[in-house]
Every structure is written in C-alpha cells, then in structure tokens.
Amino acid sequence: MTIENTSSQSQHAENPPADISRRLSRRFLLKAAGTTALTASVAAATSGTARAASRADYDVIVIGAGFAGASAARSLTAKGLKVLVLEARNRIGGRVWTSTFAGEQVEMGGTWVDEKQPLVWQEVQKHKLALTADAPPARSYFPTTTTGGWQPFDPFDLFTRQSQVVTPLFEGSREWFPNPYKPFTREDLLRDLDKLSMRDRLNQMRFSPAEELLADPATSYLTGSASTMGLTELAHWWALAGHSYEGYGSINTYRPTVGSTALVQSILNEAKATVKLNSPVTTVSVNGKQVTVTAKGTNYTAGGVVVAVPVNVWNSIRFTPGLPSEFTGLSTRGLGVRTAQKFMMHVKGSGLVRFSAESPAASSSKITAVFPFKERSDGNIVIGFSNAASFNAGDRATVQTELRKIIPGIEVLAVSTQHWGQDPYSQGGWAVRGPGVLMGPLRAVQQPVGRLTFATSDIASGWNGYMDGAIESGNTAAGQIAGILGA
C-alpha cells in the first residue's frame, strides 16, 4: 500500500468470555457508535507493492479510508484491480480514531470487538492482535427518579434487575429475525413492526414507573429519545447477539490493545492500494463507462467508484447524475446521530472506585452514560457519552457540573471530546435506524447506482453501526463493483 499525504504540512498526531459481571460491564454502550475506535496518526508510508499509478487510470476509486473503504480496497486489489483510496482527513479510520489523553491511548470513536461479530473478530485473529478486556465497574450510579436522585448500586444486582425488565421488550425476536444476517427474511412480520419506535414498544409494555426507569437507558441511550430509535433496530442487534441481555451487554468488552485504527491500517496494508489523505471529494460524475472523481481540485478517473462514507455525508458530494431519492432522502434524515459526543475524562474524588453511570432521557443530566477506563494513583480515566445538543463536552467546567449531578463532589481535572456531528466528514456519530428505515429505503441504498456502489456500516445487513458491519458493507460493495466491471 502507498499512502500519500497531499497536504503541504506535516501530519499531526490525532492521535475469552468472562463471568457475567464482566460480560455486563459494557452493557448497552454505543456501537460506535457504537459504534461504532481510532488510533495514532497514520504512518507516512507502510508496506506494500503498489506501483505508482497514473491519476487518471484506475479501475476503482474508493472514497473513504475507514473500515468499509479499507475492506473494499483489499477485496478489489485481491481481484487484480488497480485501486485508489481518497480520504478527506489527514488520517485513516473515519469514525474510528485512536488518540491519546492524559498519557493514555484512548479511542474517540468505535472501540470494541467481540466473537459474536464474526468479520471483525476474524480480522483480529488473522492479524494476531492482542485484546484488552475492560474491567467491569465496582459501582454503578443509577437514578431513583426520572428527575435525578442518583444512588450507587452493586453493578451485578442492577444489571440483573434491568435484564428482567428489558428482555420482554424483544420477545418475538427469534421469529422476527430467524437469520439476523438476512434481516428481510420475515418481511411479512417486519412490515408493520418496523413502523414502531422503542417509545411505542415501551407504551405497549405498560411498565410501572420503576420498570420504565430501568428500561429507558436501553431504549434511548443512543439517540437521546426512545421515539427516534426503531424497535426493529434494537431487536435486530438483540438477535445478532444471541437473543439475550447477557449476549447484547457483552459485545462492548474487548478492544484491540494496539488500537482500532491499527486494525484498519492492517487491512489497508493488505490492500496494496494507493491511499491519498487530505483529499475531500466534492464531485462524482458518471459519463458512460468512466467515472470522474474530483478531490481538492484534482480529477481522477476510474471504471467504477465505491462510496465508503457515512450516509449523512452523501448529500455533501455532488453526484452527476444525481442519486435516487432513497439515497438523498436517507442522507437528509440521517442515520449517524448528529448530536453524538464521546469524551474522555480525568476525574478524582474521595473513595473513588471504578464506576459506571446511566441517565434516563428524562433526567436532568446531559451525560448519557459513563464507563470506567483506567484507575490511576492520580484519579480515574473514564469514558463519557452524550446526545444532548446543548452540551459542550469539551468544556471541563461544564462537564464537571453535569457529572456532579450524578456523583456530588467529583472533580474533573481534564477532558477531551469528539463531537461527531460537527465533524464535516461524518456529520454524525454511531448510526441508529429509526422507525421505517429497515423496510423503507435500506434495501434500495444497498444496491449499486450505475457504476457506483455504497459501503458504510450504516447500511450493513448484519451489525449495522458497528465495525463488523463496516467490513461487511465494504466487502459487499467491492463484490458489486467488481461484477459491474466484469472482474
């Protein structure tokens, strides 16, 4: 693989199953993000044997160097095709970004892998990457009323109670998704079900106030409102995780020790494609059997293009001819949560232990969830998430004010945040299908448009929104474009 940095400036640093208590330690966290994580700055050049290719002579151009783009590039070069990867940022990874904070390697985007996610797990095994198992919390803070009143709980007891409330929400998932990697198998059952939000499902359950309080974080944690999360979205993930609370709660436990961006790098190393950083694409024009892609004022031509950027970004590229309405409409609606923020905090306090915390959507806290990362002699490093549009997670004092609603007296020493909705090349964070998307535009946007195919975790048939889904979508799009080119 050859990596070219088109910027004149030097690149800066952006930079086995456990017991149930551990398996539940990352319960209902994003995909990121969930899920869908990210690494230190990309090396100026890495191993590879790609020849220096003419800018106007590629078989396929891949737009985006995240998991989806890297996987597509690898699949295509394995077929003997000449591939150019154009990446807007000065780093690879996309919504995966391994950086540093308070002297620690941290993930500001997609982070975790799990053996229930077969494609990303296969990559971890293939590249012999060591894994770090995140330690479970020793204490969990949870509100006793919708307006606040957080109290410390034993994590195992809290998660057990929550499991008893959440599990009935997905009764029927085995019938709805008998083969979760082929989500349209029972279209007859899903047609009406897909119209429902998680708020609709909660209303059907007629929970008591105490039960609803326990169920709320499982239904609103990713978007900030149960009304904006589709029932079929959560039920789909539930099915992929084995139709159980324990299975779903354990998928965010293991992370590559070297960082998630390093895994993307490993895939790109295999691709032997030319990668150009600092190359934001502005136009894609199809003329007969040739596609012209304009990035930073330079035109590149190819026989086909894989558009491997998030759904929210599609409308920021000018396509000629224009994309069908299913594409533009879904991009306007958005799948990546536009208010998504992930932030790291260095905190200290009296008697502080590894802790987690959750906030129902109706609570007074703008911090959605907090999870432990590392205990140190000078305080703890913890991970925070927020979906609140008015919350500035980059301001230490603001974060401290919000965190003290949960743990009075705690001190926030430093913060580092990534507001994914304000990133022009993602325009949103972890992807969540709202009501009507699965049985609406999803199948259409999974298909090629002329000589264009689309790859993003957002539209995966399996683990959509996770790194595993990005790999799946990249492989699928590569197969589609190879077929179009007759490779």
SENU-901517 format. One record per residue (C-alpha): residue in one letter; z, y, x. Coordinates in steps of 0.05 Angstrom, whole numbers. Each point is the difference from the previous one (the first is absolute). Example, Ala and Ser with C-alpha at 12.3 -4.5 7.8 and 13.67 -1.06 7.14 Angstrom:
SITE   rest        w        v        u
SITE      a      156      -90      246
SITE      s      -13       69       27
//
This chain:
SITE   rest        w        v        u
SITE      m        0        0        0
SITE      t      -15       70       24
SITE      i       42       58      -26
SITE      e      -26       70        7
SITE      n       41       62      -14
SITE      t      -47       55      -21
SITE      s       54       53        6
SITE      s       -1       43       63
SITE      q       76       -2        1
SITE      s       39      -59       29
SITE      q       29      -45      -53
SITE      h       73       15      -16
SITE      a       53      -51      -18
SITE      e        6      -16      -74
SITE      n       34      -34       19
SITE      p      170     -521     -170
SITE      p       27       10      -71
SITE      a       74       20        2
SITE      d       54      -10      -51
SITE      i       -5       36      -66
SITE      s       39       61       23
SITE      r      -52       12       54
SITE      r      -58      -18      -44
SITE      l       23       52      -50
SITE      s       14       53       51
SITE      r      -68       33       -9
SITE      r       -3      -11      -74
SITE      f      -48       41      -40
SITE      l      -21       43       59
SITE      l      -69       30        3
SITE      k      -62      -33       22
SITE      a      -16       46       37
SITE      a       -3       18      -25
SITE      g       21      -41       -5
SITE      t      -25        1       18
SITE      t      -24        8       22
SITE      a       25       13      138
SITE      l      -23       41       59
SITE      t        3        2       79
SITE      a       -2       43       62
SITE      s      -63       37       18
SITE      v      -63      -40       11
SITE      a      -22      -17       70
SITE      a      -61       39       23
SITE      a      -36      -65       10
SITE      t       16      -73      -12
SITE      s      -30      -67       18
SITE      g      -68      -15      -28
SITE      t      -73      -12       18
SITE      a      -36       46      -48
SITE      r      -61       33       29
SITE      a       -7       76       -3
SITE      a      -38        6      -65
SITE      s      -48       54      -22
SITE      r       31       46      -52
SITE      a      -60      -12      -45
SITE      d       -5      -74        6
SITE      y       55      -42      -32
SITE      d       -3      -58      -48
SITE      v       63       22      -36
SITE      i       45       61        2
SITE      v       72      -10      -21
SITE      i       37       62      -23
SITE      g       74       -6       16
SITE      a       39      -38       54
SITE      g       58      -27      -39
SITE      f       12      -73      -15
SITE      a      -58       -2      -49
SITE      g      -50       33       47
SITE      a       22      -39       60
SITE      s       -5      -66      -38
SITE      a      -69       18      -26
SITE      a      -24       19       69
SITE      r       25      -65       30
SITE      s      -34      -42      -54
SITE      l      -65       37        9
SITE      t       -4       -3       76
SITE      a       16      -74       -5
SITE      k      -66       -6      -38
SITE      g      -36       33       59
SITE      l       -6       69      -34
SITE      k        5       65       38
SITE      v       58       40      -30
SITE      l       25       71        6
SITE      v       69       18      -26
SITE      l       13       73      -17
SITE      e       72       21       -5
SITE      a       21       70      -24
SITE      r       67        1       35
SITE      n       15        0       75
SITE      r       31      -69       -8
SITE      i      -16      -66      -33
SITE      g       41      -31      -56
SITE      g      -11       45      -61
SITE      r       62       -7      -44
SITE      v       29      -43       56
SITE      w       32       42       54
SITE      t       50      -22       52
SITE      s       35       61       28
SITE      t       66       18       34
SITE      f       64       32      -26
SITE      a       67       11       34
SITE      g      -23      -43       57
SITE      e      -19      -58      -45
SITE      q      -68      -30      -18
SITE      v       -7       10      -75
SITE      e      -52      -12      -54
SITE      m      -20       61      -41
SITE      g      -46      -41      -45
SITE      g      -13      -73      -15
SITE      t       52      -42       36
SITE      w       15      -71      -22
SITE      v      -35      -68        2
SITE      d       19      -64      -34
SITE      e      -23      -72       -1
SITE      k      -15        7      -75
SITE      q      -54       49       21
SITE      p      -48      -49       33
SITE      l      -51       45       33
SITE      v       46       47       37
SITE      w       46      -58       17
SITE      q      -60      -36       29
SITE      e      -14       60       44
SITE      v       72        2       25
SITE      q       -4      -73       19
SITE      k      -69        5       30
SITE      h       20       58       45
SITE      k       67      -31       16
SITE      l       39       62      -21
SITE      a       75       -4        1
SITE      l       35       20      -64
SITE      t       64       40      -12
SITE      a       40      -20      -61
SITE      d       34       61      -29
SITE      a       75       -8       -9
SITE      p       23        2      -72
SITE      p       46       55      -25
SITE      a       75      -11        3
SITE      r       10       49      -57
SITE      s      -45       24      -57
SITE      y        8       64      -37
SITE      f      -21        0      -73
SITE      p       14       50      -56
SITE      t       46      -19      -57
SITE      t      -34       50      -48
SITE      t      -71       27       -6
SITE      t       24       68       24
SITE      g       34      -25       63
SITE      g       68      -26       19
SITE      w      -22      -45       57
SITE      q       49      -53       20
SITE      p        0      -50       57
SITE      f      -14      -73      -18
SITE      d       -5      -66       35
SITE      p      -75       -8       10
SITE      f       -2      -73      -20
SITE      d       38       12      -64
SITE      l      -43       60      -18
SITE      f      -65      -35       13
SITE      t       23      -61      -39
SITE      r       15       43      -60
SITE      q      -66       36        7
SITE      s      -38      -66        4
SITE      q       29      -21      -66
SITE      v      -26       63      -34
SITE      v      -67        6       36
SITE      t      -24      -72       -5
SITE      p      -11       -1      -76
SITE      l      -47       60        8
SITE      f      -52      -48       29
SITE      e        8      -60      -45
SITE      g      -71      -23      -12
SITE      s      -26       18       69
SITE      r      -20      -72       13
SITE      e      -46        3      -60
SITE      w      -25       70       14
SITE      f      -16      -15       74
SITE      p       -8      -75        9
SITE      n      -40       15       63
SITE      p       25       68       24
SITE      y      -56        6       52
SITE      k      -49       -3      -59
SITE      p       35       51      -45
SITE      f      -53        0      -55
SITE      t        7      -75      -15
SITE      r       37       12      -66
SITE      e      -37       62      -23
SITE      d       14      -21      -72
SITE      l       75       10       13
SITE      l       -5       60       45
SITE      r      -46       43      -43
SITE      d       57       26      -44
SITE      l       55      -10       51
SITE      d      -34       47       50
SITE      k        8       57      -49
SITE      l       75       -2        8
SITE      s       41       39       51
SITE      m       66      -25       27
SITE      r       33       51      -46
SITE      d      -33      -36      -59
SITE      r       27      -66       27
SITE      l       70       28        7
SITE      n       -3       24      -72
SITE      q      -20      -69      -22
SITE      m       61      -31       34
SITE      r       50       45      -36
SITE      f       48        0       59
SITE      s       69       28       -4
SITE      p       11       65       39
SITE      a       33      -39       56
SITE      e      -57      -50        3
SITE      e      -53       54       -1
SITE      l       35       34       58
SITE      l       -7      -64       41
SITE      a      -72      -10      -21
SITE      d      -23       72       12
SITE      p       -8       -2       76
SITE      a      -44      -62       -7
SITE      t      -47       36      -48
SITE      s       -3       71       25
SITE      y       15       -2       74
SITE      l      -72        5       24
SITE      t      -25       57      -44
SITE      g       63       34      -24
SITE      s      -12      -20      -73
SITE      a       -5      -67      -36
SITE      s      -53       33      -44
SITE      t      -49        5       58
SITE      m        6      -71       24
SITE      g      -41      -53      -35
SITE      l       35      -63      -25
SITE      t      -56      -43       28
SITE      e        8       32       69
SITE      l       72      -22        9
SITE      a      -13      -66      -35
SITE      h      -57      -13       48
SITE      w       44       11       61
SITE      w       54      -42      -33
SITE      a      -50      -57       -7
SITE      l      -25        7       71
SITE      a       72       -4       25
SITE      g       12      -65      -37
SITE      h       23       25      -68
SITE      s       71       14       23
SITE      y       47       57       16
SITE      e       18      -31       66
SITE      g      -73      -10       19
SITE      y      -18       72      -16
SITE      g       63       29       30
SITE      s      -12      -34       67
SITE      i      -71       23       16
SITE      n       25       62       36
SITE      t       44      -33       53
SITE      y      -42      -15       62
SITE      r      -38       50       42
SITE      p      -42       -8       63
SITE      t       45       17       59
SITE      v      -56       36       36
SITE      g      -16       42      -62
SITE      s      -50       -7      -56
SITE      t      -52       44       32
SITE      a       -1      -49       58
SITE      l      -23      -53      -50
SITE      v      -57       45      -22
SITE      q      -17       10       73
SITE      s       -2      -75       11
SITE      i      -51       -8      -56
SITE      l      -42       57       27
SITE      n        2      -31       69
SITE      e      -33      -62      -29
SITE      a      -51       41      -37
SITE      k      -37       25       62
SITE      a      -24       59      -40
SITE      t       -7       72       21
SITE      v       57       42      -28
SITE      k       -5       75       -3
SITE      l       65       38      -14
SITE      n        5       72      -26
SITE      s      -62      -13      -41
SITE      p       13       18      -73
SITE      v      -59      -19      -44
SITE      t      -26       53      -47
SITE      t      -65      -29      -29
SITE      v      -31      -68      -11
SITE      s      -73        0      -20
SITE      v      -41      -61      -19
SITE      n      -75        4        8
SITE      g      -35      -65      -12
SITE      k       25      -51       50
SITE      q       34       51       44
SITE      v       68       34       -8
SITE      t       16       64       36
SITE      v       73       17       12
SITE      t       20       69       23
SITE      a       66        7       38
SITE      k       21       64       34
SITE      g      -71       27       -2
SITE      t      -32      -62       31
SITE      n      -46      -47      -39
SITE      y        4      -75        9
SITE      t      -48      -49      -33
SITE      a        8      -73      -19
SITE      g      -25      -52      -48
SITE      g       64        0      -39
SITE      v       69       31       -4
SITE      v       70      -26      -14
SITE      v       43       56      -29
SITE      a       69      -21       24
SITE      v       42       59      -23
SITE      p       51        6      -56
SITE      v      -24        8      -72
SITE      n       30       70       -3
SITE      v      -46       22       56
SITE      w      -66      -23      -30
SITE      n      -12       66      -36
SITE      s        9       39       65
SITE      i      -64      -30       27
SITE      r      -68       23      -27
SITE      f      -41      -62      -18
SITE      t      -75        6      -13
SITE      p      -16      -29      -50
SITE      g       68       12      -32
SITE      l       48      -57      -12
SITE      p        5      -31      -70
SITE      s       52       29      -47
SITE      e       48      -58       10
SITE      f        7       21       73
SITE      t        6       75      -11
SITE      g       46       -9      -59
SITE      l       47      -46       36
SITE      s        1       46       61
SITE      t       18       58      -45
SITE      r       54      -40      -34
SITE      g       25      -26       67
SITE      l       32      -66       20
SITE      g       39       23       61
SITE      v       62       36      -24
SITE      r      -13       73       15
SITE      t       74       19        7
SITE      a       17      -58       46
SITE      q       44       17       59
SITE      k       31      -47       51
SITE      f       51       29       48
SITE      m       47      -21       55
SITE      m       71       27        4
SITE      h       52        0       55
SITE      v       66        2      -37
SITE      k       74       -6       16
SITE      g       63       -3      -41
SITE      s       70      -28       -3
SITE      g        1      -75       -8
SITE      l      -75       -4       -3
SITE      v      -30      -70       -1
SITE      r      -71      -26      -14
SITE      f      -13       26      -69
SITE      s      -54        3      -53
SITE      a       -4       45      -61
SITE      e      -42        6      -63
SITE      s      -11       55      -50
SITE      p      -25      -11      -71
SITE      a      -57       47      -20
SITE      a       47       38      -46
SITE      s       53       11       53
SITE      s       13       67       33
SITE      s      -21      -23       70
SITE      k      -70       12       25
SITE      i        9      -56       50
SITE      t      -29      -63      -32
SITE      a       29      -51       48
SITE      v       34       -7       68
SITE      f       -1      -62       44
SITE      p       33      -15       66
SITE      f      -40       -2       64
SITE      k       47        0       60
SITE      e       74       10       14
SITE      r       16       41       63
SITE      s       62       28       33
SITE      d      -23       70      -18
SITE      g      -13      -16      -73
SITE      n      -50      -40      -41
SITE      i      -75        5       -5
SITE      v      -21      -10      -73
SITE      i      -65        0      -39
SITE      g       -9       44      -61
SITE      f      -52        4      -55
SITE      s      -14       53      -52
SITE      n      -50       12      -56
SITE      a       26       68      -19
SITE      a      -54       54        3
SITE      s       51       55       12
SITE      f       37      -35       56
SITE      n      -10       22       72
SITE      a       20      -62       40
SITE      g      -18       36       64
SITE      d       58       49       -6
SITE      r       65      -28       28
SITE      a       46       42      -43
SITE      t      -38      -17      -64
SITE      v        3      -74       16
SITE      q       75        4       15
SITE      t       13       35      -67
SITE      e      -36      -56      -37
SITE      l       31      -56       40
SITE      r       70       28      -12
SITE      k      -10      -11      -75
SITE      i        1      -73       17
SITE      i       49       -2       59
SITE      p       45       61        1
SITE      g       14       29       68
SITE      i      -56      -37       37
SITE      e      -33       42       54
SITE      v      -75        0       13
SITE      l      -12       15       73
SITE      a      -76       -2        1
SITE      v      -59      -20      -44
SITE      s      -73      -18        9
SITE      t      -46       -6      -60
SITE      q      -70      -17      -20
SITE      h      -24       29      -66
SITE      w      -59      -44      -14
SITE      g      -25       41      -59
SITE      q       -8       60       46
SITE      d      -40      -40       51
SITE      p      -73       18      -12
SITE      y      -24      -68       22
SITE      s       44      -39      -47
SITE      q       18       49      -56
SITE      g       54      -48      -22
SITE      g       45      -55       25
SITE      w       12      -70      -25
SITE      a      -49      -20      -55
SITE      v       23      -17      -70
SITE      r      -45      -20      -58
SITE      g       18       37      -63
SITE      p      -12      -27      -70
SITE      g      -73      -16      -14
SITE      v      -25       -4       72
SITE      l       -1      -76        8
SITE      m      -43      -13      -61
SITE      g      -35       68        5
SITE      p      -35       25       63
SITE      l       27      -49       51
SITE      r      -54      -52       -3
SITE      a      -55       53        2
SITE      v       27       33       63
SITE      q        5      -67       35
SITE      q      -75       -6       -3
SITE      p      -54       30       46
SITE      v      -37       63      -18
SITE      g      -69       -8       30
SITE      r       11       -4       75
SITE      l       73       20       -4
SITE      t       60      -46       -7
SITE      f       73       21       -7
SITE      a       61      -26       37
SITE      t       71       22      -12
SITE      s       66      -33      -16
SITE      d        0       41      -63
SITE      i      -53      -44      -33
SITE      a       18      -69       29
SITE      s        1      -59      -48
SITE      g       62      -28       33
SITE      w       54       41       33
SITE      n      -27       68      -21
SITE      g       38       56       33
SITE      y       24      -43       58
SITE      m      -28      -12       69
SITE      d      -21      -70      -22
SITE      g      -42       31      -55
SITE      a      -34       46       50
SITE      i      -22      -59       43
SITE      e      -25      -37      -62
SITE      s      -40       60      -24
SITE      g      -30       12       69
SITE      n      -23      -71        5
SITE      t      -29        2      -70
SITE      a      -38       65       12
SITE      a      -27      -27       66
SITE      g      -27      -61      -34
SITE      q      -33       42      -54
SITE      i      -35       46       49
SITE      a      -21      -58       44
SITE      g      -32      -32      -61
SITE      i      -37       64      -17
SITE      l      -26        4       71
SITE      g      -18      -74        0
SITE      a       45      -15       59
//
